[in-house]
Structures are given as C-alpha cells and as structure tokens.
Amino acid sequence: MGVCLSCIGGMGTVIEQNDGGEKDFHNRFIEDRDLGEGEFGVVTLVHDLTIRRANKQKNSSADNRNTKNDEESGRLFIGNDDVGCDYDNSSMACKALRKGMVIKYNTLYAPLKPEVLRREVDILRKLKGESFCLKISSVYETPKVIYIITELCSGGDMFQYVSRRKEDLRADEVSRISFQLLSAVNHCANNNVINRDIKPENIMFVSCSSESELRLIDFGSGTDKVVEGLHTTFAGTAFYISPEMFQNTYTQKTDVWSAGVCLYVLVAGYPSDKLQTAFNMMHKITPGKRNLKNLPNLPDNLPDSFYVMLNQLLEYKHKIRKKASVILESDFVRFHKFASSVDNSNIIGSVGRHALFLDYQKFERCLTTLLATMLTKSELIIFLNTIQNKSNKAAAKEVEVELDEKNEESIPPNQAKTESKSLDVVNVHRVMEILKESEKDQVISMIEQLPRSELYESNAYDISVLKYFVGVRNSVREKHSGSKKRSSASSRARGLGKIPQWIDSSIHSVGAKVRMSLDFSAHSTNSARMRPTSMDGSYH
C-alpha cells in the first residue's frame, strides 16, 4: 500500500468482530494510490472487486451512463465531476493502522494501545453511518495491521469543497450544511459519543456536487465512554476547542461549540490574517462586551437568523449553551427547507476566501520546509524561543492597548491580565524580521521567491510543526494531565501557546496531498494523522 513505515512486532487480535485477515482483504479489494500518510499508517483508495465485477457485466450490455473503460488500467470512470476522478461506485477508503512499534524518518514510535486502535472502530459501528456520520464498511486485521474500510468522500474537506465551487455559497446552502453538521453532532450525542475534534478538515463531502451531503469523520480523538459528571481528557485542535475543554471539564456540548466555529469559518473563511483576533473575540479575551457580528471577515449580507444560531452555538458558558437538538429547530437551520429566491442571497466572497486560504496553506508548507531544512536544530530552537518571547510581549502589549482604548472600569480582572493569550502562531512578517536579525539572508531570499509571498506578511504562521522537528511536543500533556480544576480564562489562554499541534495530511479526499495543519491527534479519514491519542495521554 505504499507505506513508508517499518513496523516492528505486533500484538494479538484487537478487533474481535472483524471480516477476516490479510488474504480476505486482498481477495475483496484492489489497492489503488495513497491518499495520505501519518505516523502509524496510510489511507489508500481501494476498489471493491465484487462491485467491479458486477460493473463489468453491466458495461458489457452498453448502458446509457456516462462511462468509459480504460483497457490498460481496467478502471471504470464515471463523469460525475470536472477533475477526471479515478473512482467509481466500487471505490472506498482504506485506513491501515500499524499495531506494533513504528520506525519512520529515523524516529521510533511506541505502539498504539489496543483500546486506542479499537476506539474509532467501535464508535463508527455505534453510529452506523447515520445522520451524516461516516459509514464504516468492514474491518480486516492481521498480526501487524488493521484495515478499516469506509465510504469514500470524494468532494474533499470543507475548505476544498467550497473553494472548487464556481459560485459563492447561497444562504440556503449554508443552512443545509448547518443542518447536516448539527444533525451529525446530535446523532453523536444521542449515542453518547463526543467527537472532540470537529473542524473543517474533518467535515468531508461525499461528492463535488453543490447538493452533496457532508460526513463527520475522525473519531480517533473521540469517546463513547460514560462518565459520572464531566469529561476531563484534553483533546482537539486549538482554534476550534471550546472554553470548557481548556478547563478540562466538559460535556457533549463541546462539540456544539466546535461546530459553531466551523460554521463561522464556512461563511468567513479561515481568518489566517486575523486568527488571534477571532480567537480572542470568541473566548472573551478581548475586553468589553462580545459581539460575534464583529468577527473578522464575516460577510455583511448574512441574515439575522444566522447570527442568532451562531450565538447559540458559541454560547460561552456551556451550562446554558443549547444542545444540538434544540439548535436544529432554529430559524436559520430550517431556512433551507423553505428559502425563497427573494431572500436567498449569495454569501459574497465565500469561495474566494477559502481558495485564498488553500493557497496560503501551500505557502505555509513551503515556508516550514525551508526553515526545517535550512536551519540547524540549534538554530531552530533559538528561532522558536525568539518567536515565543516576541509573541508573549506582543500579546501583552495588545491587551494593554485594548484596555486603554476601551477604558472600561467594569472589565473583569481575569480579562484585564496581560499574560500571554496567544495561539501557537506568529505572523509571517515577524518570521522575516527574526531571520533578518539572525542574518539568514539566503533563507530570506528563498522565502521571498515563493509564489505570492508578499501577500502573506500579515498571515498567521503555525510554528507547532517546527516544534515537532526539534522535539518540543508534550508540554500541554504535562500541563493538563489529571487536572480537574476549573481554570480562569487567562490560564486557559496561556495553555494555547503550548498545545502540541501535530502534523495533518488530507487523506480521505480523492485529490488530497500531504497537508500541514493544526492537529496531529488522530487517525482521521480526512487527515492522515494516525496518532489517535488525546493530548494528555489518557483515553476517556
């Protein structure tokens, strides 16, 4: 399967109710190309031979479908989009998880615990692929590998799906996506499941069609464990994590918050140029009364009912935040069922904003590659320390300026503190400044030659991947492990700068390439993040 991993040892049977072993898997499926890769395995495009044979028999009778046979490859092509996909109704996604220790890029990874390997399979089976959750087809297990077969989501993740559109999203389409996402969250809640890592990369679309259904994927960081009181395991991706998750005391409503952030990003695009500002506003770090209409890049032609829904989803106090089942009955979520052509306007710029972010991601990957290869490990450590120090000072100064501008006597003490309230990001301009101070002219020159580099000076650059290269990766596990105390807003924000964001690569999408992102937590079918441990190392 093209796995560039070396697996040492193995373990006994993990998935008791499986569909067979290595021979059974290869008798049923033919392997195509890799869709993505992570620490413990890969996700591959596979084709069900049983369906292939049935297709071949049907094709011999010359039906009226828009199909053609490739005699050399034996593949069946269905003209269902504009990108010439190499898949058909036999195509599925196969996630191969390694059971033993893994050596990759000269790094030895301890084997995943059996309960971790078992968890995602159990959750997917429990959800049964209903209510817009990913459908699992079968599971095969060998002494060294577990093959998880799921439906293929060829439309890509939310960013890819929207950016490929020819026209901006309409209000009724945003309503329909809201309905499907909240239906999936509600279905999880009804089955005592918390995804804990809902984000655009984990919201996949079945096809490229404008009417395509979505699928909520990646339950490797999730849980279906029944606990007394509140959950305490820290997990997720920084920008989408709920306030109570940072307190290590949360319920199923943490997924409601994450869904709200995703729907904000759906209409506004990922605010890479104002990432910290958006986070501060949502988490009440910015002094003064919170007004979500002021979130960066929100279009000005959204209906008022959208903001009502957004305020319900991003209610800061989880005890009064409504459940997904209640928000499903809100006016905007039901809007797509009765939208008229008069009030169903296009969300201006929605496609362009997502396309710009995908372009910036390419630049960010190139920037990371340059820094990781052109700087020595000791230079990288100095570089990261300099960034962290400058970021902390800048964050403190920003809060002081906001306090002076607001001049409000009623600001709560925990909002008036000037400790670091920063995500693990720094703007590209500051990266260039530090390189200039270090006299790294060659690196600067190479960065300036990257396509559109001059457009991204104010964009937020995620430094967590660089931390991964130099081994700075477990600080939050130590910080949050075993903690059950409620922390203040400022202490939650302090933890953000230390979250061990990992490496993410898009895998469930047909056209996906390896992508750096803000998470490396779990073996997602959308993101080859084959490390399904939660951030504090515990598993509930």
MILO-149959 format. One record per residue (C-alpha): residue number from 1; residue in one letter; x, y, z. Coordinates in Angstrom, 3 decimals. Each point is the difference from the previous one (the first is absolute). Example, Ala and Ser with C-alpha at 12.3 -4.5 7.8 and 13.67 -1.06 7.14 Angstrom:
<drenvexs>
1, a, 12.300, -4.500, 7.800
2, s, 1.370, 3.440, -0.660
</drenvexs>
This chain:
<drenvexs>
1, m, 0.000, 0.000, 0.000
2, g, 2.924, 2.315, -0.380
3, v, 0.592, 0.208, 3.741
4, c, 3.338, 1.660, 0.685
5, l, -0.048, -1.387, 3.495
6, s, 1.881, -2.803, 1.661
7, c, -2.052, -1.933, 2.521
8, i, 1.667, -1.982, 2.772
9, g, -1.898, -2.745, 1.744
10, g, -3.729, 0.021, 0.439
11, m, -2.663, -1.102, 2.433
12, g, -2.868, -2.412, 0.283
13, t, -3.455, 0.465, -1.447
14, v, -1.338, 3.480, 0.755
15, i, -3.271, 0.085, -1.952
16, e, -1.905, -3.067, 1.109
17, q, -2.751, 0.275, -2.591
18, n, 1.988, 0.476, -3.193
19, d, -0.593, -1.055, -3.590
20, g, 3.127, -2.082, -0.385
21, g, 3.741, 0.289, -0.398
22, e, 2.551, 0.980, -2.633
23, k, -1.133, -2.547, -2.583
24, d, -3.663, 0.910, 0.402
25, f, 0.817, 3.687, -0.418
26, h, 1.944, -0.516, -3.227
27, n, -2.610, -2.373, -1.386
28, r, -2.649, 2.695, 0.433
29, f, 1.862, 3.245, -0.798
30, i, 2.538, 1.222, -2.531
31, e, 2.286, 2.755, 1.228
32, d, 0.349, 3.231, -1.932
33, r, 2.029, 3.066, 0.987
34, d, 0.712, 1.446, 3.431
35, l, -2.181, 2.872, 1.091
36, g, 2.085, 0.973, 3.025
37, e, 2.443, -1.141, 2.623
38, g, 0.664, 0.367, 3.711
39, e, 2.120, -1.442, 2.792
40, f, -1.708, -3.360, 0.212
41, g, -1.267, -0.665, -3.495
42, v, -1.617, 1.271, -3.156
43, v, -3.404, 0.474, -1.550
44, t, -0.307, -1.494, -3.459
45, l, -2.561, 0.064, -2.777
46, v, -1.269, -3.564, -0.464
47, h, -2.558, -1.608, -2.299
48, d, -2.441, -2.733, 0.932
49, l, 0.608, -2.844, -2.470
50, t, -3.493, -1.383, 0.502
51, i, -1.520, 3.279, -1.193
52, r, 2.629, 0.293, -2.736
53, r, -1.023, -3.356, -1.440
54, a, -3.658, 0.978, 0.096
55, n, 0.856, 3.271, -1.747
56, k, 1.879, -1.855, -2.707
57, q, -3.003, -2.186, -0.723
58, k, -2.272, 3.045, -0.215
59, n, 2.405, 1.859, -2.266
60, s, 0.060, -2.874, -2.446
61, s, -3.693, 0.662, -0.627
62, a, 0.773, 3.625, -0.973
63, d, -2.229, 2.003, 2.326
64, n, -0.656, 3.733, -0.295
65, r, 2.242, 1.242, 2.799
66, n, 2.795, 2.438, -0.691
67, t, 2.757, -2.570, 0.412
68, k, 3.020, -1.275, -1.861
69, n, 2.392, -2.850, 0.570
70, d, 3.737, 0.373, 0.229
71, e, 1.302, -3.223, -1.512
72, e, 3.486, 0.476, 1.404
73, s, -0.960, 0.638, 3.623
74, g, -3.310, -1.812, 0.066
75, r, -1.519, 2.939, 1.886
76, l, -3.513, 1.228, -0.474
77, f, -0.396, 3.777, -0.363
78, i, -3.233, 1.794, 0.776
79, g, -0.261, 3.567, -1.265
80, n, -1.424, 1.451, 3.199
81, d, 2.268, 3.012, 0.432
82, d, 2.470, 2.236, -1.812
83, v, 3.286, -1.373, 1.256
84, g, 0.131, -3.426, -1.652
85, c, -0.185, -2.089, 3.153
86, d, 1.257, -3.582, -0.102
87, y, -2.769, -1.460, 2.118
88, d, -3.436, -1.494, -0.398
89, n, -2.649, -1.653, 2.133
90, s, 2.510, -2.710, 0.964
91, s, 2.416, 2.550, 1.473
92, m, 0.475, 0.214, 3.756
93, a, 2.532, 1.300, 2.490
94, c, 2.248, -2.367, 1.922
95, k, 1.782, 1.131, 3.121
96, a, 2.862, -2.331, 0.909
97, l, 1.096, 0.303, 3.644
98, r, 3.259, -1.550, 1.161
99, k, -0.246, -1.976, 3.228
100, g, 3.637, -0.274, 1.042
101, m, 2.823, 2.463, 0.514
102, v, 0.637, 2.117, -3.074
103, i, 3.258, 1.428, -1.335
104, k, -0.473, 2.968, -2.286
105, y, 2.448, 2.734, -0.957
106, n, 2.480, -1.382, 2.542
107, t, -2.565, 0.338, 2.787
108, l, -1.261, -2.931, 2.057
109, y, -3.667, 0.195, 1.011
110, a, -1.406, -2.136, 2.784
111, p, -2.914, -2.219, -1.051
112, l, -3.508, 1.311, 0.391
113, k, -1.922, -1.522, 2.858
114, p, -2.629, -2.594, -0.992
115, e, -2.807, 2.148, 1.455
116, v, 1.098, 2.906, -2.197
117, l, 0.020, -2.151, -3.130
118, r, -3.398, -1.389, 0.949
119, r, -1.617, 3.310, 0.906
120, e, -0.645, 1.501, -3.427
121, v, -1.349, -3.287, -1.366
122, d, -2.369, -0.331, 2.944
123, i, -1.261, 3.573, -0.372
124, l, -0.519, -0.266, -3.761
125, r, -1.900, -3.229, 0.459
126, k, -2.125, 1.533, 2.708
127, l, -0.908, 2.974, -2.208
128, k, -0.867, -2.356, -2.930
129, g, 0.760, 2.652, -2.619
130, e, -3.276, 1.753, 0.767
131, s, -0.825, 3.704, 0.239
132, f, 2.951, 1.138, -2.114
133, c, 2.659, -1.911, 1.942
134, l, 2.634, -1.996, -1.893
135, k, -1.088, -3.527, -0.866
136, i, 2.320, -2.900, 0.755
137, s, -0.227, -2.940, -2.366
138, s, 2.321, -2.675, 1.351
139, v, 3.096, -0.649, 2.099
140, y, 2.825, -2.433, -0.700
141, e, 2.774, -0.831, 2.427
142, t, 3.410, -1.607, -0.332
143, p, 2.662, -0.463, 2.693
144, k, 1.515, 3.366, -0.971
145, v, -2.715, 2.061, -1.716
146, i, -3.657, 0.932, 0.381
147, y, -1.802, 0.954, -3.237
148, i, -3.053, 2.228, 0.526
149, i, -2.172, 0.290, -3.115
150, t, -2.337, 3.004, -0.188
151, e, -1.996, 1.843, -2.603
152, l, 2.042, 2.351, -2.184
153, c, -0.671, 3.728, 0.242
154, s, 1.166, 1.230, -3.378
155, g, -1.165, 3.601, 0.431
156, g, 2.876, 0.804, 2.336
157, d, -0.083, 1.738, 3.346
158, m, -1.943, 3.193, 0.639
159, f, 2.794, 2.279, -1.219
160, q, 0.502, -1.966, -3.205
161, y, -3.694, -0.459, -0.654
162, v, -0.857, 3.689, 0.205
163, s, 3.101, 1.207, -1.878
164, r, -0.884, -2.197, -3.006
165, r, -3.383, 1.608, -0.486
166, k, -0.611, 2.290, -2.942
167, e, -2.398, 2.218, 1.947
168, d, -0.094, 1.269, 3.578
169, l, -2.012, -1.898, 2.558
170, r, -3.654, 0.954, 0.295
171, a, -1.667, 0.549, 3.340
172, d, -2.131, -3.130, -0.434
173, e, 3.142, -2.083, -0.670
174, v, 1.608, 1.290, 3.193
175, s, -3.243, -0.901, 1.769
176, r, 0.050, -3.509, -1.479
177, i, 3.619, -0.565, 1.044
178, s, -0.840, 1.314, 3.491
179, f, -2.908, -2.423, 0.207
180, q, 2.096, -2.985, -1.056
181, l, 2.920, 0.826, 2.310
182, l, -2.257, 0.549, 3.018
183, s, -1.918, -3.169, -0.865
184, a, 3.293, -1.916, 0.166
185, v, 0.894, 1.640, 3.332
186, n, -3.454, -0.809, 1.350
187, h, 0.266, -3.617, -1.194
188, c, 3.320, -0.292, 1.826
189, a, -1.533, 1.427, 3.176
190, n, -2.940, -2.400, -0.210
191, n, 2.501, -2.858, -0.117
192, n, 2.162, 1.396, 2.824
193, v, 2.808, 0.853, -2.417
194, i, 2.150, 3.141, 0.102
195, n, 2.141, 0.588, -3.084
196, r, 2.280, 2.524, 1.768
197, d, 1.674, 1.079, -3.229
198, i, -2.646, 1.551, -2.241
199, k, 1.655, 2.336, -2.500
200, p, -0.247, 0.701, -3.752
201, e, 2.563, -2.692, -0.820
202, n, -2.248, -2.562, 1.703
203, i, -3.115, 1.078, -1.876
204, m, 0.122, -1.854, -3.309
205, f, -2.346, 0.082, -2.965
206, v, -1.170, -3.096, -1.838
207, s, 0.410, 1.572, -3.446
208, c, 0.869, 3.256, -1.742
209, s, -3.668, 0.727, -0.684
210, s, -1.490, 3.193, 1.444
211, e, -2.686, -2.208, 1.542
212, s, 2.464, -2.456, 1.532
213, e, -0.558, -1.284, 3.505
214, l, 2.732, 0.410, 2.570
215, r, 1.533, -2.588, 2.285
216, l, 1.391, 0.536, 3.485
217, i, 3.189, -2.054, 0.234
218, d, 2.968, -0.695, 2.266
219, f, -1.094, -1.494, 3.287
220, g, 3.515, -1.039, 0.986
221, s, 0.064, 2.799, 2.580
222, g, -3.608, -0.684, 0.948
223, t, -1.543, -1.859, 2.871
224, d, -3.121, -2.003, 0.688
225, k, 0.879, -0.626, 3.610
226, v, -2.679, 0.693, 2.575
227, v, 1.372, 2.057, 2.883
228, e, -1.499, 1.337, 3.185
229, g, -0.059, 3.762, -0.195
230, l, 2.315, 1.684, -2.522
231, h, 2.599, -1.291, -2.434
232, t, 3.589, 1.008, 0.759
233, t, 2.128, -1.198, -2.922
234, f, 1.506, 2.872, -1.964
235, a, -0.248, -0.442, -3.780
236, g, -0.629, 1.943, -3.174
237, t, 1.396, 2.723, -2.253
238, a, 0.760, 3.354, 1.618
239, f, -2.086, 2.445, -2.032
240, y, -3.113, -2.203, 0.201
241, i, 0.233, -1.077, 3.651
242, s, -2.740, 1.129, 2.382
243, p, 0.705, 2.099, 3.121
244, e, -0.951, -2.897, 2.280
245, m, 2.408, -2.338, -1.806
246, f, 2.828, 2.266, 1.163
247, q, -1.376, -0.445, 3.519
248, n, 0.160, -3.796, -0.351
249, t, -3.653, -0.167, 1.070
250, y, -2.437, -0.390, -2.851
251, t, -3.047, -1.824, -1.330
252, q, -1.329, -0.931, -3.435
253, k, -0.659, 3.697, -0.571
254, t, 3.689, 0.504, -0.765
255, d, -0.816, -1.360, -3.475
256, v, -2.735, 2.634, -0.361
257, w, 2.573, 2.773, 0.517
258, s, 2.401, -1.548, -2.524
259, a, -2.815, -0.276, -2.547
260, g, -0.715, 3.696, 0.542
261, v, 3.608, 0.963, -0.751
262, c, -0.127, -2.135, -3.161
263, l, -3.149, 1.764, -1.206
264, y, 1.633, 3.370, 0.632
265, v, 2.958, -1.157, -2.111
266, l, -2.393, -1.312, -2.662
267, v, -1.364, 3.462, -0.773
268, a, 3.019, 2.151, 0.923
269, g, 2.879, -2.227, -1.032
270, y, 2.815, -0.979, 2.350
271, p, 1.181, 3.338, 1.470
272, s, 3.710, -0.702, -0.463
273, d, 0.716, 3.736, -0.111
274, k, -1.919, 0.685, 3.235
275, l, 0.102, -3.365, 1.733
276, q, 0.826, 1.221, 3.486
277, t, -2.578, 2.779, -0.231
278, a, -2.751, -2.463, -0.882
279, f, 1.023, -2.352, 2.793
280, n, 0.099, 2.801, 2.572
281, m, -3.483, 1.167, -0.959
282, m, -1.536, -3.464, 0.235
283, h, 1.687, -0.807, 3.303
284, k, -0.732, 3.376, 1.610
285, i, 3.677, 0.882, 0.261
286, t, -0.633, 3.270, -1.806
287, p, -1.231, 2.534, 2.609
288, g, -3.576, 1.227, -0.170
289, k, -3.286, -1.576, -1.003
290, r, 0.314, -2.750, -2.581
291, n, -1.691, 0.604, -3.358
292, l, 0.437, -2.889, -2.430
293, k, -1.065, 2.198, -2.901
294, n, 3.430, 1.610, 0.331
295, l, 1.877, -3.246, -0.649
296, p, 2.555, 0.491, -2.802
297, n, -1.096, -0.328, -3.632
298, l, -3.662, -0.745, 0.638
299, p, -2.056, 0.951, -3.080
300, d, -2.408, 2.888, 0.485
301, n, -2.937, -1.666, -1.739
302, l, -0.596, -2.881, 2.398
303, p, -3.560, -0.230, 1.335
304, d, -0.552, 0.917, 3.645
305, s, -1.132, -3.556, 0.679
306, f, 3.566, -1.170, -0.748
307, y, 1.362, 2.126, 2.854
308, v, -2.700, -1.320, 2.324
309, m, 1.163, -3.528, -0.792
310, l, 3.678, 0.949, 0.324
311, n, -0.566, 1.545, 3.427
312, q, -1.779, -3.165, 1.127
313, l, 2.851, -2.192, -1.217
314, l, 2.730, 2.215, 1.464
315, e, -1.668, 0.650, 3.327
316, y, 2.997, 0.424, 2.287
317, k, -1.482, -1.757, 3.048
318, h, -0.553, -3.634, -0.853
319, k, -2.626, -0.439, 2.713
320, i, -2.362, 2.326, -1.842
321, r, 1.175, -0.880, -3.521
322, k, -2.809, -1.761, -1.815
323, k, 0.238, -3.569, -1.208
324, a, 0.267, -0.764, -3.708
325, s, -3.529, -1.427, 0.044
326, v, -1.379, 3.393, 1.079
327, i, 2.074, 2.065, -2.451
328, l, -1.181, -2.270, -2.818
329, e, -3.401, 1.644, 0.430
330, s, 1.345, 3.544, -0.391
331, d, -1.175, 2.146, -2.901
332, f, 3.262, 0.047, -1.934
333, v, 0.609, -3.752, 0.237
334, r, -3.500, -0.578, -1.433
335, f, 0.367, 2.814, -2.542
336, h, 1.109, -2.272, -2.868
337, k, -3.323, -1.831, 0.132
338, f, -2.048, 3.039, -0.927
339, a, 2.484, 2.545, -1.419
340, s, -1.393, 2.271, -2.714
341, s, 1.932, 1.519, -2.869
342, v, -0.608, 3.462, 1.488
343, d, 1.835, -0.444, 3.291
344, n, 2.398, -2.753, -1.140
345, s, 3.034, 2.152, -0.831
346, n, 3.531, -1.159, -0.757
347, i, 2.576, 0.287, 2.781
348, i, 2.324, 2.344, -1.852
349, g, 3.637, -1.079, -0.060
350, s, -0.501, -3.380, 1.683
351, v, 1.709, -1.962, -2.789
352, g, 2.842, 2.493, -0.361
353, r, 0.818, 0.018, 3.707
354, h, 0.309, -3.785, 0.131
355, a, 2.096, -0.086, -3.168
356, l, 2.331, 2.643, 1.443
357, f, 0.465, -2.043, 3.162
358, l, 0.868, -3.141, -1.982
359, d, 2.563, 2.040, -1.942
360, y, 1.425, 1.280, 3.261
361, q, 0.249, -3.555, 1.341
362, k, 2.282, -0.852, -2.927
363, f, 2.186, 2.988, 0.857
364, e, 0.015, -1.007, 3.675
365, r, 1.140, -3.528, -0.850
366, c, 2.802, 1.373, -2.165
367, l, 1.033, 2.408, 2.759
368, t, 0.099, -2.822, 2.536
369, t, 2.089, -2.141, -2.354
370, l, 2.490, 2.814, -0.546
371, l, 0.395, 0.756, 3.703
372, a, 0.283, -3.671, 0.960
373, t, 2.630, -0.742, -2.641
374, m, 2.017, 3.228, -0.108
375, l, 0.351, 0.487, 3.762
376, t, 1.863, -2.379, 2.281
377, k, -1.776, -1.459, 3.003
378, s, 1.716, 2.431, 2.376
379, e, -0.887, 2.903, -2.285
380, l, -3.621, -1.192, -0.117
381, i, -0.140, -0.095, 3.791
382, i, 1.357, 3.564, 0.244
383, f, -2.401, 1.082, -2.744
384, l, -3.009, -1.500, 1.825
385, n, 1.035, 1.475, 3.344
386, t, 0.346, 3.435, -1.576
387, i, -3.446, -0.306, -1.591
388, q, -1.557, -1.129, 3.280
389, n, 1.525, 2.892, 1.934
390, k, -1.033, 2.580, -2.589
391, s, -3.503, -1.473, -0.223
392, n, -0.487, 0.156, 3.766
393, k, 1.104, 3.636, 0.127
394, a, -2.190, 0.898, -2.969
395, a, -3.024, -1.711, 1.532
396, a, 0.478, 1.832, 3.282
397, k, 0.376, 3.334, -1.800
398, e, -3.115, -0.679, -2.095
399, v, -2.095, -0.587, 3.112
400, e, 1.344, 3.180, 1.604
401, v, -0.924, 2.015, -3.101
402, e, -3.490, -1.508, -0.046
403, l, -0.452, 0.871, 3.653
404, d, 1.056, 3.596, -0.632
405, e, -2.319, 0.316, -2.999
406, k, -2.980, -1.520, 1.798
407, n, 0.665, 1.821, 3.269
408, e, -2.651, -2.108, 1.677
409, e, -0.042, -0.198, 3.756
410, s, -2.212, -3.081, -0.013
411, i, 2.447, -2.309, -1.800
412, p, 0.365, -3.211, 2.036
413, p, 3.425, -0.499, 1.596
414, n, 0.639, -3.206, -1.930
415, q, -0.405, 1.910, -3.264
416, a, 2.191, 2.880, 1.111
417, k, 3.070, -2.143, 0.575
418, t, 2.777, 0.289, -2.533
419, e, 1.312, -3.537, -0.017
420, s, 0.616, -1.645, -3.360
421, k, -3.292, -0.687, -1.707
422, s, 1.376, -1.229, -3.287
423, l, -0.553, -2.961, -2.257
424, d, 3.074, -1.844, -1.187
425, v, 0.329, 2.353, -2.976
426, v, 1.976, 3.041, -1.083
427, n, -0.513, 2.181, -3.054
428, v, 2.258, -0.536, -2.999
429, h, 1.405, 3.531, 0.234
430, r, 1.361, -0.761, 3.465
431, v, 1.584, -3.216, -1.295
432, m, 1.842, 2.059, -2.617
433, e, 1.093, 2.569, 2.606
434, i, 1.531, -2.698, 2.214
435, l, 1.802, -1.526, -2.974
436, k, 1.417, 3.418, -0.870
437, e, 1.193, 0.474, 3.585
438, s, 1.703, -3.391, -0.266
439, e, 1.563, 1.007, -3.346
440, k, -1.570, -2.932, -1.842
441, d, 0.048, 1.796, -3.341
442, q, -0.050, -3.159, -2.096
443, v, -3.120, -1.296, 1.761
444, i, -1.687, 3.397, -0.376
445, s, 0.810, 0.071, -3.695
446, m, -1.499, -3.456, -0.531
447, i, -3.158, 0.943, 1.899
448, e, -0.421, 3.164, -2.027
449, q, 0.130, -2.085, -3.167
450, l, -2.992, -2.097, 1.070
451, p, -3.173, 0.761, -1.993
452, r, -2.022, 2.898, 1.436
453, s, 2.264, 0.310, 3.033
454, e, -0.598, 3.749, 0.119
455, l, -3.727, -0.594, 0.572
456, y, 0.425, -2.027, 3.168
457, e, 1.967, 2.315, 2.306
458, s, -2.913, 0.456, 2.410
459, n, -1.107, -3.665, -0.077
460, a, 0.373, -2.221, 3.037
461, y, 2.747, -2.594, -0.360
462, d, -0.340, -3.125, 2.126
463, i, 3.307, -0.716, 1.741
464, s, -1.129, -3.255, 1.595
465, v, 1.327, -2.164, -2.821
466, l, 3.449, 1.493, 0.512
467, k, -0.316, -0.899, 3.675
468, y, -0.717, -3.541, -1.095
469, f, 3.301, -0.082, -1.910
470, v, 2.013, 1.050, 3.038
471, g, -1.890, -2.215, 2.429
472, v, -2.090, 2.618, 1.863
473, r, -3.269, -1.874, 0.125
474, n, -1.297, -1.094, 3.407
475, s, -0.355, 3.143, 2.104
476, v, -3.785, 0.077, -0.027
477, r, -0.269, -3.676, 0.851
478, e, 1.954, 0.763, 3.134
479, k, -2.003, 3.174, 0.622
480, h, -3.431, -1.534, -0.424
481, s, 0.526, -3.607, 1.063
482, g, -2.158, -0.873, 2.969
483, s, -1.187, 3.545, 0.468
484, k, -3.631, 0.295, 1.038
485, k, 0.048, 3.515, 1.351
486, r, -1.805, 2.830, -1.696
487, s, 2.491, 2.549, -1.252
488, s, -0.516, 3.650, -0.793
489, a, -0.356, 1.329, -3.519
490, s, 3.548, 1.296, 0.112
491, s, 1.506, -3.320, 1.051
492, r, -1.879, -1.766, -2.774
493, a, 1.418, 2.463, -2.478
494, r, 3.516, -0.474, 1.361
495, g, -0.251, -3.691, -0.841
496, l, -0.680, 0.744, -3.639
497, g, 3.561, 0.891, -0.769
498, k, 1.141, -3.406, 1.179
499, i, -2.502, -2.279, -1.667
500, p, 1.916, -2.747, -1.803
501, q, -1.522, 0.533, -3.420
502, w, 1.067, -2.803, -2.215
503, i, 0.215, -0.723, -3.692
504, d, -3.124, -0.395, -2.083
505, s, -0.296, -1.294, -3.524
506, s, -3.166, -0.222, -1.979
507, i, -0.753, -3.604, -0.758
508, h, -3.657, -0.686, -0.538
509, s, -0.319, 2.399, -2.925
510, v, 0.680, -1.470, -3.421
511, g, 2.334, 2.760, -1.132
512, a, 1.679, 0.472, 3.341
513, k, 3.656, 0.679, 0.571
514, v, 1.906, 0.046, 3.267
515, r, -1.061, 3.089, 1.935
516, m, 1.422, 1.637, 3.094
517, s, -2.710, 1.089, 2.399
518, l, -0.763, 0.809, 3.635
519, d, -0.393, -3.567, 1.144
520, f, 1.639, -3.366, 0.059
521, s, -2.307, -1.619, 2.484
522, a, -1.701, -2.918, -1.633
523, h, -0.315, -2.417, -2.851
524, s, -2.528, 2.067, -1.925
525, t, -1.426, -1.129, -3.275
526, n, 0.462, 3.497, -1.214
527, s, 3.408, 0.712, 1.385
528, a, 2.686, -2.620, 0.212
529, r, 0.613, 0.777, 3.614
530, m, 0.454, -3.553, 1.110
531, r, 0.604, 0.859, 3.639
532, p, -3.308, -0.502, 1.757
533, t, 1.083, 0.979, 3.490
534, s, -1.461, 2.902, 1.863
535, m, 2.239, 2.840, 0.987
536, d, 0.494, -1.011, 3.592
537, g, 0.698, -3.618, -0.857
538, s, -3.167, -1.368, 1.595
539, y, -2.822, -1.735, -1.797
540, h, -3.430, 1.000, 1.227
</drenvexs>
